[in-house]
Amino acid sequence: MAKPGMPLGGPRHGGGAAMGQKREFDTKNLFRILKMMFSFYPVLLPICLICIIAAGAVNSVPSIFMQKVLAVIETYVKAGNTDWVEASAEIVPLTLTLIALYAVSIILITLQSQLMAYITQGFLDKMRCAMFNGMQNLPIKYFDTNKHGDIMSYYTNDIDTLRQLISQSLPSLLQSSIIVVTVLFIMLYYSVWMTLVVALGVVAMILVSKNVGGGSATYFVRQQRAIAKTEGYIQEIMNGQKVVKVFTHEKKVGEEFDEINGELNQVGFKAHAFANALGPIINNIGNVLYVLCAIAGGLFLTLGAHNISISGMAFSISIIVPFLNMTKQFTGNVNQVSQQVNMIVMGMAGAGRIFALMDEKPETDDGYVTLVNVKEGKDGEICECAEHTGKWAWKHPHSDGSLTYTPLRGDVRLTDVDFEYEEGKPVLHDVSVYAEPGQKVAFVGATGAGKTTITNLINRFYDIADGKIRYDGININKIKKSDLRRSLGIVLQETNLFTGTVMDNIRYGRLDATDDECMEAARLAGADDFITRLPDGYGTMLTNNGSNLSQGQRQLIAIARAAVADPPVMILDEATSSIDTRTEAIVQKGMDKLMEGRTVFVIAHRLSTVMNSDVIMVLDHGRIIERGTHEELIERRGTYYQLYTGAFELE
């Protein structure tokens, strides 16, 4: 049951949202994105940029042609010349040129949009692959301390903001900026005085963008974090829906979701309230500016009509009318720039979180001893081979260039091991375990005593603080982690089955296993009987972690998966805890066959499953307090005896 005031999923870590916070406003991320895009598309991206720049420049020049056309008409009107055929000879080429430019602009924009779509999707594809592949190299601790829903948010929400950033915001910002700069220079060319009037409006727009837009950007960043938190909670409750219903906590989780969703609602409202206000304000400043320019133009025309010169500059209708159009175009694109800045901030928030994930420190591996398939030669020496023979050896390179092959026997020894997940909070203290080849070593003790932690250390999911762990006489720090884990078969209490057929899930233990080998492993585990009675037998599709199977059936498949890997060392962490007593008897026969000739570590609450172990170790608060065979421990009448007779409970 959750504690009062605590969500059902337990305390929430900052998780993915917290990881990217220091990186969200880091402008280096923008340069990093651009650098990656150029490295992925060294030819297409420059072509796309040229199209954007050219289209922006073309869209800036219509006012020039309008001015020239009006100047021709004005000249003919003032001269009283009514030969419009002659005038058309000057106007038509200008019009055709303008039409041609617009046609070029359409072609450029179409090409740019198609290239940008291709580049964006390709870039996101590479980013997702880099994120996922990098995530595979992260230590188990990362997944233990970050909510899975938050991690999923990187691949959904943050990737989507990155898509908008690359495909829409950056191209629009670049094109609008080019139009703003180009139009500004054209305006200065035609009239410095009129441009000064526009400059006053630009100052007002900048002040508004800084105050309103700055608030919007801040809340957009908070919105990113809130979305990740909300998605994380939804996934957590979906995964635990049965628990919610069993304890009838629908109302409780609804209240918790209302609180989390309310936070998202608040920051989302403020973000969009600022953003939605910014556009209309700047648009209206642009409208006011348009009126002011019209008034100023009329004033300058009036002064010119009275032969009053303004710094020697002449004003005419052919300048004022195009200038007003340029004013509208200028302010419209300034508004576009201000809007895109907000979207870029939101996109950079997502990019910051993504790069934070990609920059997470991967699991270190300094091992150089590898596991290889071997076979015996005629002279009795072992030789490395490519095919699976069921025999392995540790390939140990030395500094002098020589190689030695140590047969994999399954001798695992922990000596004076200390370990803590968090500094100052020891979990194991002075633990020594000696498992000789072929021995069955069992760990019993209350939850939290450190049983599973020992197996996590053997796998090097975590590294010890002090002491030694040796595997066939080799310090496990010298063994490559992938090879170390390949030599260890594990059956966990929590079974994970993947979307695919039953055969696929069994073959997951060894991808090159044949169908016959998978079926033999299933028979060994006692799973063949129920599998053959499924609708499609071994071809039955499993989805949603095998929800169409019973817990016991899922566990049997997991045991078969470990069996097909044929590892020399087995770790059974509560492997039969989810199986009923009748099924356990069937499985135990298969497990006994599976354990023959192997070193086996067993963690169990049911003491009946460890009675035949070669050595049983009783743990309490991270220390081994008793060790011996079942008979020896019963004779001592200590903790194990009390557990066995029911005087103490494991939980």
C-alpha positions in Angstrom: 0.0 0.0 0.0 1.2 3.5 -0.7 2.0 5.7 2.2 -0.4 8.6 2.7 0.5 11.4 0.4 2.8 9.2 -1.7 1.9 8.1 -5.2 1.2 4.4 -5.6 4.3 4.0 -7.7 6.5 5.1 -4.7 8.7 8.2 -4.6 9.2 9.8 -7.9 12.8 10.5 -9.0 13.5 13.6 -11.0 14.2 11.2 -13.8 14.4 12.3 -17.3 13.0 15.7 -16.6 15.7 16.6 -14.2 18.5 15.3 -16.4 18.2 17.9 -19.1 17.5 20.9 -17.0 21.0 22.3 -17.0 21.2 21.8 -20.7 17.9 23.2 -21.9 19.2 26.8 -22.5 22.6 25.7 -23.7 23.1 27.3 -27.1 25.9 24.8 -27.7 23.1 22.2 -28.3 22.0 24.3 -31.4 25.4 24.2 -32.9 25.6 20.5 -32.0 22.4 19.8 -33.9 23.6 21.8 -37.0 27.0 20.1 -36.9 25.4 16.7 -36.8 23.0 17.6 -39.6 25.9 18.8 -41.8 27.8 15.6 -41.0 24.8 13.4 -42.0 23.9 15.4 -45.1 27.0 17.4 -46.3 25.4 18.0 -49.8 21.7 18.0 -49.3 21.7 20.4 -46.3 23.6 23.2 -48.1 21.3 22.9 -51.1 18.3 23.2 -48.7 19.9 26.3 -47.1 20.5 27.9 -50.5 16.9 27.3 -51.4 15.7 28.9 -48.1 18.0 31.9 -48.6 17.1 32.4 -52.2 13.4 32.1 -51.6 13.7 34.6 -48.8 15.5 37.0 -51.1 13.0 36.6 -53.9 10.1 37.2 -51.5 11.7 40.5 -50.5 11.9 42.2 -53.9 8.3 42.6 -55.1 8.2 46.1 -53.7 11.1 47.1 -55.9 9.2 46.1 -59.0 6.0 47.8 -57.7 8.1 51.0 -57.2 9.4 50.9 -60.8 6.0 50.3 -62.3 4.5 53.1 -60.3 7.4 55.4 -61.2 6.7 54.7 -64.9 3.0 55.4 -64.5 3.7 58.6 -62.5 6.2 59.8 -65.1 3.6 59.4 -67.9 0.9 61.0 -65.8 3.0 64.1 -64.9 4.1 64.5 -68.5 0.5 64.2 -69.7 1.6 61.4 -72.0 -1.3 59.1 -72.9 0.6 56.7 -75.0 -0.1 53.7 -72.8 1.3 51.3 -75.5 4.7 52.9 -74.9 4.2 52.7 -71.2 3.2 49.1 -71.4 6.5 48.4 -73.2 8.2 49.4 -70.0 5.7 47.9 -67.5 5.2 44.4 -69.1 8.9 43.3 -68.9 8.9 44.3 -65.2 5.7 42.3 -64.6 7.0 39.3 -66.5 10.2 39.4 -64.5 8.3 39.6 -61.3 6.1 36.6 -62.4 9.3 34.7 -63.2 10.7 35.4 -59.8 7.6 34.2 -58.2 7.8 31.0 -60.2 11.4 30.5 -59.1 10.3 31.1 -55.5 7.6 28.4 -55.8 10.2 25.9 -57.2 12.7 26.8 -54.5 10.1 26.5 -51.7 8.9 23.2 -53.0 12.4 21.8 -53.3 13.3 23.1 -49.9 10.2 21.6 -48.3 10.9 18.2 -49.8 14.5 18.2 -48.9 13.8 19.4 -45.4 11.3 16.6 -44.9 13.8 14.0 -46.1 16.6 15.5 -44.0 14.4 15.8 -40.9 13.1 12.3 -40.9 16.6 10.9 -41.7 18.1 13.0 -38.9 15.5 11.8 -36.4 16.0 8.2 -37.5 19.7 8.5 -36.7 19.0 10.3 -33.5 16.6 7.6 -32.3 19.1 4.9 -33.2 21.9 6.8 -31.4 19.7 7.2 -28.3 18.5 3.6 -28.2 21.9 2.1 -28.9 23.5 4.4 -26.3 20.8 3.5 -23.8 21.8 -0.2 -24.2 25.2 0.7 -22.9 23.9 2.5 -19.8 24.4 0.8 -16.4 21.5 -0.9 -14.6 21.7 1.8 -12.0 20.4 4.3 -14.6 17.2 2.3 -15.1 16.8 1.7 -11.4 16.9 5.5 -10.7 14.9 6.8 -13.6 11.2 6.2 -14.3 10.6 4.3 -17.5 7.8 6.7 -18.5 10.3 9.6 -18.3 12.7 7.7 -20.5 10.0 6.9 -23.0 9.2 10.7 -23.2 12.6 11.2 -24.9 11.5 9.0 -27.8 8.0 10.6 -28.1 7.6 14.1 -26.8 11.2 15.4 -27.0 11.8 13.8 -30.4 8.6 15.5 -31.7 9.8 18.9 -30.4 13.1 18.3 -32.1 11.2 17.5 -35.4 9.3 20.8 -35.2 12.6 22.6 -34.5 14.4 21.2 -37.5 11.6 21.0 -40.0 9.7 24.2 -39.2 11.1 26.6 -36.7 14.7 26.9 -37.9 13.8 27.2 -41.6 11.0 29.7 -40.9 13.3 31.7 -38.6 16.1 31.8 -41.3 13.8 32.8 -44.1 11.9 35.4 -42.1 15.3 36.9 -40.9 16.5 37.1 -44.4 13.3 38.9 -45.5 13.6 41.3 -42.5 17.2 42.2 -43.3 16.7 42.4 -47.0 13.6 44.6 -46.7 15.3 46.8 -44.2 18.1 47.6 -46.6 15.6 48.2 -49.4 13.7 50.6 -47.2 16.9 52.4 -46.2 17.7 52.7 -49.9 14.4 54.4 -50.7 14.0 56.5 -47.6 16.0 56.9 -44.5 13.4 59.1 -42.9 10.6 56.6 -43.4 12.8 53.8 -42.2 13.4 55.7 -39.0 9.6 55.8 -38.4 9.6 52.0 -38.9 12.6 51.7 -36.4 10.4 53.2 -33.7 7.9 50.4 -34.1 10.7 47.8 -34.2 12.0 49.0 -30.8 8.5 48.5 -29.4 8.3 45.1 -30.9 11.6 44.1 -29.4 10.5 45.3 -25.9 7.3 43.3 -26.2 9.1 40.2 -27.5 11.6 40.4 -24.6 9.0 40.7 -21.9 6.1 38.6 -23.3 8.2 36.2 -25.4 10.7 35.6 -22.5 7.9 34.5 -20.2 6.5 32.3 -22.9 9.9 30.6 -23.4 10.3 29.9 -19.7 6.9 28.2 -19.4 7.5 26.2 -22.6 10.5 24.7 -20.9 8.5 23.9 -17.8 5.8 22.4 -20.0 8.4 20.0 -21.4 9.2 18.7 -17.9 5.5 18.5 -17.0 4.7 16.5 -20.1 7.5 14.0 -19.3 6.2 13.7 -15.7 2.6 13.2 -16.9 3.6 10.6 -19.5 5.7 8.8 -16.9 2.8 8.6 -14.5 0.4 7.3 -17.1 2.8 4.5 -18.1 3.3 3.6 -14.5 -0.4 3.3 -13.8 -0.9 1.3 -17.0 1.7 -1.2 -16.0 0.2 -1.5 -12.5 -3.5 -1.4 -13.6 -4.2 -4.8 -12.0 -2.8 -3.6 -8.7 -4.9 -0.4 -8.9 -8.1 -2.5 -9.5 -7.2 -5.1 -6.8 -6.9 -2.4 -4.2 -9.7 -0.3 -5.7 -7.5 2.7 -5.9 -9.1 4.1 -9.1 -10.2 7.2 -7.2 -6.7 7.7 -5.6 -4.8 7.4 -8.9 -7.4 9.7 -10.5 -6.7 12.3 -7.8 -3.0 11.9 -8.3 -3.3 12.3 -12.0 -5.5 15.3 -11.6 -2.7 16.9 -9.6 0.0 16.1 -12.1 -2.2 17.0 -15.0 -3.2 20.2 -13.3 0.5 21.2 -13.1 0.8 20.5 -16.8 -2.4 22.5 -17.4 -1.1 25.5 -15.5 2.3 25.7 -17.1 0.8 24.9 -20.6 -1.8 27.6 -20.1 0.8 30.2 -19.1 3.1 29.2 -22.0 0.4 29.4 -24.6 -1.2 32.5 -23.0 2.1 34.4 -23.4 2.7 32.9 -26.9 -0.9 33.7 -28.1 -0.7 37.2 -26.8 2.6 37.9 -28.4 1.4 37.6 -32.0 -1.7 39.9 -31.8 0.3 42.5 -29.9 3.1 42.6 -32.5 0.5 42.5 -35.3 -1.3 45.5 -33.9 2.0 47.3 -33.4 2.6 46.6 -37.1 -0.9 48.0 -37.9 -0.2 51.2 -35.9 3.2 51.4 -37.6 1.5 51.1 -41.0 -0.8 54.1 -40.1 2.2 56.1 -38.8 4.1 55.4 -42.0 1.1 56.5 -44.1 0.8 59.7 -42.1 4.5 60.3 -42.4 4.4 59.7 -46.1 1.5 62.0 -46.6 3.3 64.7 -44.6 6.4 64.3 -46.7 4.4 64.5 -49.9 2.6 67.6 -48.7 6.0 69.3 -47.8 7.3 68.3 -51.2 4.2 69.8 -52.9 5.1 73.1 -51.2 8.7 72.8 -52.4 9.9 72.1 -48.9 12.9 69.8 -49.1 13.8 67.3 -46.4 17.5 66.9 -46.5 17.4 67.0 -50.2 15.2 63.8 -50.4 12.3 63.7 -52.8 9.1 61.8 -52.0 6.5 60.6 -54.4 3.6 58.2 -54.6 5.9 55.7 -56.3 8.0 55.5 -53.2 5.3 55.9 -50.5 3.0 53.1 -51.7 5.7 50.4 -52.0 7.2 51.5 -48.7 3.9 50.9 -47.0 3.8 47.4 -48.4 7.4 46.9 -47.3 6.3 48.0 -43.8 3.6 45.4 -43.7 6.0 42.7 -44.9 8.7 43.8 -42.5 6.5 43.8 -39.4 4.8 40.5 -40.4 8.2 38.8 -40.6 9.4 40.3 -37.4 6.3 38.8 -35.8 7.2 35.5 -37.4 10.7 35.7 -36.0 9.4 36.3 -32.5 7.0 33.4 -32.7 9.7 31.0 -34.0 12.0 32.0 -31.2 9.5 30.5 -28.7 9.2 27.3 -30.7 13.0 27.1 -30.9 13.3 27.5 -27.1 10.8 24.6 -26.7 12.7 22.6 -29.3 16.0 23.3 -27.6 14.4 22.1 -24.3 13.7 18.8 -25.9 17.1 18.7 -27.6 18.7 19.4 -24.2 17.0 16.4 -22.7 17.9 14.2 -25.6 21.5 15.2 -25.5 21.5 14.7 -21.7 20.4 11.1 -22.4 23.0 10.6 -25.1 25.7 12.0 -22.9 24.9 9.8 -19.9 28.1 8.0 -18.9 28.0 4.5 -20.4 28.7 1.4 -18.4 32.5 1.2 -18.1 34.2 -2.0 -19.2 37.9 -2.4 -18.9 37.8 -6.2 -19.3 40.0 -7.9 -21.9 39.5 -11.5 -21.1 36.9 -13.0 -23.5 34.8 -16.1 -23.6 35.3 -18.4 -26.7 34.0 -21.7 -28.0 36.7 -24.4 -27.8 37.2 -28.0 -28.7 39.8 -30.5 -27.8 42.5 -31.3 -30.3 44.1 -34.7 -30.9 46.9 -33.9 -28.4 44.3 -33.0 -25.7 45.0 -29.3 -26.0 42.0 -27.0 -26.3 41.6 -25.0 -29.5 39.4 -22.0 -30.2 36.7 -22.5 -32.7 33.7 -20.6 -34.2 31.0 -23.2 -33.8 29.0 -23.8 -30.7 30.4 -26.9 -29.0 29.0 -26.6 -25.5 32.6 -26.1 -24.2 34.1 -22.7 -23.4 37.4 -21.2 -22.3 38.6 -17.8 -21.1 40.9 -16.3 -23.7 43.4 -14.3 -21.7 45.8 -12.0 -23.6 49.0 -11.1 -21.9 51.3 -8.0 -22.1 54.0 -10.0 -23.9 51.6 -10.9 -26.7 51.0 -14.5 -25.6 47.5 -16.0 -25.1 46.4 -18.5 -22.6 43.1 -20.4 -22.5 41.6 -21.2 -19.2 38.7 -23.8 -19.4 35.5 -22.4 -18.1 34.7 -24.6 -15.0 32.2 -22.4 -13.1 34.4 -21.8 -10.0 33.0 -18.5 -8.5 34.5 -17.0 -5.4 33.6 -13.8 -3.5 36.1 -12.8 -0.9 35.5 -10.2 1.8 33.0 -8.3 -0.4 31.6 -4.9 0.7 29.0 -3.1 -1.3 26.6 -0.1 -1.0 24.1 1.3 -3.5 24.3 4.7 -1.8 27.4 6.0 -0.1 27.2 5.5 3.7 24.4 2.9 3.4 26.1 -0.5 3.3 24.2 -3.4 1.8 26.8 -6.2 2.0 29.6 -6.4 4.5 32.5 -8.8 4.6 30.6 -11.4 2.4 32.6 -14.5 1.3 31.1 -17.1 -1.0 32.9 -20.1 -2.5 31.1 -22.0 -5.2 33.1 -24.8 -6.7 32.3 -26.2 -10.1 29.0 -28.1 -10.1 28.0 -27.0 -6.7 24.5 -25.7 -5.8 24.8 -22.7 -3.5 21.6 -21.3 -1.9 20.9 -18.0 -0.3 18.1 -17.6 2.1 17.1 -14.7 4.3 14.5 -11.9 4.7 13.7 -9.5 1.9 16.5 -6.9 1.8 19.1 -9.1 3.4 21.3 -8.8 0.2 20.6 -12.1 -1.6 19.8 -10.6 -5.1 22.6 -8.1 -4.6 25.2 -10.9 -4.5 24.0 -12.2 -7.9 24.0 -8.6 -9.3 27.6 -8.3 -8.3 28.5 -11.6 -9.9 27.0 -10.2 -13.2 28.7 -6.9 -12.6 25.5 -5.0 -12.9 27.1 -3.1 -10.0 30.8 -3.0 -9.0 31.9 -3.9 -5.5 33.3 -1.3 -3.1 35.9 -3.7 -1.6 37.0 -7.3 -1.8 37.4 -9.6 -4.7 35.2 -11.7 -7.0 37.0 -14.3 -9.0 35.7 -16.6 -11.8 37.8 -19.6 -12.5 40.6 -17.8 -10.8 40.2 -14.6 -12.9 39.3 -11.3 -11.3 35.9 -10.5 -13.0 37.0 -6.9 -13.5 39.4 -8.4 -16.2 36.6 -10.2 -18.0 34.6 -8.3 -20.6 31.1 -7.8 -19.2 29.3 -9.2 -22.3 31.4 -12.4 -22.1 30.9 -12.6 -18.3 27.1 -12.3 -18.6 27.1 -14.7 -21.5 28.5 -17.4 -19.3 25.7 -16.9 -16.7 22.2 -18.1 -17.2 19.6 -16.2 -15.1 16.0 -16.9 -14.3 14.4 -14.0 -12.5 11.3 -13.8 -10.3 9.9 -11.1 -12.6 9.6 -12.7 -16.1 9.9 -10.6 -19.2 8.6 -12.0 -22.4 8.8 -10.1 -25.7 6.4 -9.6 -28.5 6.9 -12.6 -30.8 6.2 -16.3 -30.9 6.9 -18.7 -28.0 9.7 -20.1 -30.1 11.2 -16.6 -30.5 11.1 -16.0 -26.7 12.8 -19.3 -26.0 15.4 -18.7 -28.7 16.2 -15.3 -27.1 18.5 -17.3 -24.8 20.7 -18.2 -27.8 19.8 -16.6 -31.1 21.6 -19.3 -33.2 19.7 -22.1 -31.5 17.7 -24.4 -33.8 14.0 -25.2 -33.4 14.9 -28.7 -32.1 17.3 -27.2 -29.5 14.5 -24.8 -28.4 12.0 -27.6 -28.1 14.5 -29.7 -26.2 15.1 -26.8 -23.8 11.3 -26.5 -23.3 11.0 -30.2 -22.6 13.9 -29.9 -20.1 12.1 -27.1 -18.3 8.7 -28.9 -18.4 7.2 -26.3 -20.7 6.7 -28.5 -23.7 3.4 -30.0 -22.4 1.5 -26.7 -22.2 3.2 -25.1 -25.2 2.0 -27.9 -27.5 -1.6 -27.3 -26.2 -1.5 -23.6 -27.2 -3.6 -22.7 -30.3 -0.5 -22.5 -32.5 2.0 -24.4 -30.4 5.4 -22.9 -30.5 4.2 -20.5 -33.1 1.7 -18.9 -30.7 2.1 -15.1 -30.6 2.8 -13.5 -27.2 2.1 -9.9 -26.6 2.1 -7.5 -23.7 4.6 -9.5 -21.7 2.8 -12.8 -22.4 -0.4 -11.6 -20.8 -2.3 -14.5 -22.5 -0.3 -17.0 -20.4 -0.5 -17.8 -16.7 2.3 -16.6 -14.4 3.6 -20.1 -14.1 3.6 -20.7 -17.9 5.5 -17.5 -18.4 8.1 -18.6 -15.8 8.5 -22.0 -17.5 9.3 -20.2 -20.8 11.8 -18.1 -19.0 13.4 -21.3 -17.6 13.5 -22.8 -21.1 15.1 -19.6 -22.4 17.9 -20.0 -19.8 18.2 -23.8 -20.7 18.7 -23.2 -24.4 21.6 -20.8 -23.6 23.3 -23.8 -22.0 25.5 -21.7 -19.7 28.0 -23.3 -17.2 26.7 -21.1 -14.3 23.0 -20.6 -13.4 21.4 -18.0 -11.2 17.9 -18.8 -10.1 16.4 -15.8 -8.4 13.1 -16.9 -6.9 12.7 -18.9 -10.2 9.8 -21.0 -8.9 8.1 -18.5 -6.6 5.3 -17.8 -9.1 4.6 -21.5 -9.8 2.0 -23.6 -7.8 3.2 -26.6 -5.8 2.1 -29.1 -8.4 3.8 -27.3 -11.3 6.8 -26.8 -9.1 7.3 -30.5 -8.8 7.3 -30.8 -12.6 9.6 -27.9 -13.0 12.0 -29.1 -10.3 12.7 -32.3 -12.3 13.6 -30.2 -15.3 15.6 -27.8 -13.1 17.5 -30.7 -11.6 18.5 -31.8 -15.1 19.3 -28.2 -16.0 21.6 -27.9 -13.0 23.5 -31.1 -13.6 27.2 -30.3 -14.0 26.7 -26.6 -13.5 27.5 -24.2 -10.7 24.1 -22.9 -9.5 23.2 -20.0 -7.3 19.7 -20.3 -5.9 17.7 -17.6 -4.1 14.4 -18.9 -2.7 11.8 -18.2 -0.1 10.5 -21.8 -0.3 13.1 -23.7 1.7 11.9 -26.9 0.1 13.7 -25.8 -3.1 17.1 -25.4 -1.4 17.2 -28.5 0.9 19.3 -30.4 -1.6 21.9 -27.6 -2.0 25.5 -28.3 -1.4 25.7 -25.3 0.8 23.1 -22.9 2.2 23.9 -19.4 3.3 21.7 -17.5 5.6 21.9 -13.7 5.2 20.8 -11.0 7.6 21.3 -7.3 7.0 24.1 -7.9 4.4 26.0 -10.4 6.4 26.3 -14.2 6.2 25.3 -15.4 9.6 25.1 -19.2 8.9 26.4 -21.6 6.2 26.3 -25.3 5.7 24.1 -28.1 4.3 20.5 -28.5 5.2 21.3 -31.2 7.7 24.1 -29.2 9.3 22.0 -26.1 9.7 19.1 -28.1 11.2 21.5 -29.6 13.8 22.7 -26.2 14.8 19.2 -25.1 15.6 20.0 -21.5 14.6 18.2 -19.0 12.3 17.8 -21.5 9.5 16.3 -24.1 11.8 13.8 -21.5 13.1 13.0 -20.5 9.5 12.5 -24.2 8.5 10.3 -25.0 11.5 8.2 -21.9 11.1 9.4 -20.1 14.2 10.6 -17.2 12.0 9.1 -16.0 8.8 11.3 -14.9 5.9 9.2 -11.8 5.3 
